[in-house]
Amino acid sequence: MEILHPFFLSFIPIFVAINAPSVLPIYIAMTEEMSPRERQRVAHQSAVTAVIVAIVFVIIGQAILRSLSIEVEDFMIAGGILLLVISISDMLKFGESKLDRTPTLGVVPLGTPLLAGPATLTTSLILVDSFGYIPVIFSLILNSFIAWLILYYSEAIIKLMGINGTRAFAKVSSLLLAAIAIKLIRTGIFKIVGG
């Protein structure tokens, strides 16, 4: 059970950062005129794009930080501030951006930056420093699979929860993301002051 502990500690922040329920209404709106097969293709595109982008960033992100002489504490504070801004923005407005339908909308904007956006990339890179690559990469893969399930079965989820239910869940996720952001900022400051 102790082996799974790092996985659980990395899984939850990444789940909150990806925040697939908040993408669900956008996905529904952008694919409403598509056939079921086309919607399934977009769901596949989105999940695969998100996991590839996130894993590549996790692997090369540390090298990028070192080449720029940026300490992990600096990244934690900057990332925390960015996550806080994103979470506040998500809580104050919902689905207001108008996105164009394109053949690659599963790649952009759904896969990235909506699923694998700044919140996911920042959170993943910081978690690698605490728990290592394997738990974080496994968490990214599992969370991308969950995002795929949410998008793939979007119509059933909307019918079950209702559009207001999915929006409420997305707002709670945004609040959790804000709490994680504050924790990152606080930890980064304490490390700099204590180090």
N, C-alpha and C positions, 0 to 999 in steps of 0.2 A: 504494500500500500504506500510505503514511503517513496517508492520509485515514481508513483503516479502524482505525487504532491507537486513537483515543478510543472507538470503538465496542466493540472487544474489551475494553478496560480497564473499560468500564461494563457490558458484557454478563455477564462472569463473576461479579462480585459480586451482580448482580441475579438471576442464575440460582441462585446459592447461597442468596440471601435468600428467593426464592419457594419453593424447596425442594419442588417438586411431588412427588417420590418419597415424601416423608414424608406428604403428603396422600392418596396413593394407597390405603393400607389403610383409611383413614377413609372415603374415597369408596366403596370396595368394600363396606364394612360398611353404609353408609347407603343404598346403592342396590341391595342384594342382592335385595330383594323387588320391584324395579321391572322393567318390561319393557325390552327393549333400546332401544326408541324413547325411553322415559322417561329412561333412563340417558344417552343421547346428548343429550337436552334439558338435563339437569343439567350435563353437561360443557360445553355451549355457554354456559349461564348463568354457570358458574363463571369461565371464561376471559374472557368479555366484561365481567363485573362487575369482575374483578381489574384488567384493563387500563384501564377507565374510571376506577375509583377512584384507581389509581396515577397516571395522567396528570393528572387534575384536581388531585391533591395536589401533584404536581411543579410545575404551573403556578402555583397560588396559594400554595404553601408558603412561598416567599421573601417574598411580601407579608405573610403572617401573621407570619413571624419579624421583619420590619422593624417592623410595627405593635406588636409586643411588646418591641421594643428588644433582641432576642436576636441575638447574633453567631453566625456560622456555626461558629466554634470552640466556642462553648457547646453548639450543637446536635450537633456532632461528638462531644463528650465524653459528653453525655447519651444520644445515639443509640448510641454505642459501648457504654456501660454497659447500655442496654436490650437491644441485640443480644447482648451477652455473657450476660445473664440468660436470654434466650430460648434461646440455643444450649445453655447448660448444662442448662436445663430439658428441652430436646428430647433431650439425650444421656442424661439420668438416668431419664426415663420415656418411654413410647411408647404413644400411642393410648389413654390411660387415661380421657380425658374422654368422658362419654356425651352424645351429641348427638341431639336430637330430629329425626325425619324430618318435614319440612314441604314444601309445594308449592314454596317458594322456597329450598330448601336449597342450590341452586346459587348464589344471591346471598349468603345468610347461612346457614350459616357457611363454606361452601366458598370462594366468591369472595372474601369478606372476613369474618372476619379471617384465614382459613387461608392463602390465596394472597397476597392484597394486605393483609398484616398489618403490624404495627409494623416488622418487619425490612425488608420490601420498601419501605415508605414512607420510612423513615429512610435506608436505603441510597441510594435514588433521589434524594432531596433533596440529600444530601451530594455525590453524583456530579455533579449539575447544576452545582454550584459549581466542580468541577474540569474537567469536559468539555463543559459546555453542554447546552442542551435537546435538540437534534436527536439526538445519539448516545444519550442516556439514554432518550428517548421511543421511539426505534427499538428499543433493547434491551428496553424494557418490552413493546413489541408482539411482538417475536420470542419473548421468554420466555413471554409469555402464550399464544402459539401452541404452543410446546413443551409447556406445562402442559396445554393442550387435547388435544394428541396423546396425552399420557400418560394422561389421564383417559378419553379416547374409546376408546383401545385397552387399557384397564386389564386386562381379562381375559387378553388375549394376553401382556401384560407380566408379570402375576403367574405365568402358566404357564411363561414363559421363565425368569424370575429366581427364582421362588418367593417366598413371603411373607418368608422370612428374608433373601433377597437384597435385596429392596426396603428392608427395615428396615436392613440393613447400609449400603446406599447412603445412606439418610437420615441415619444416624449420622455417616458421613464428611462429608456436607454440613454437618451441625451443627458438626462440628469446624472445618471451613473457615470457617464463619460466626463462630465464636469467635475465630479468628485475624484475620479482617477487623475484628471489634469491637475487639480489642486495638490494631490498627493505627490505627483511627479515634481511640481515646482518646489514644494516643501522639502522633499528628499534631496533635490539638486542643490538647493540653498544650504541645507544642513551639511551636505558633503563638502561644499566649497568652504564654509565657515569652519567646519571641523578638521578639514584636511590641510 
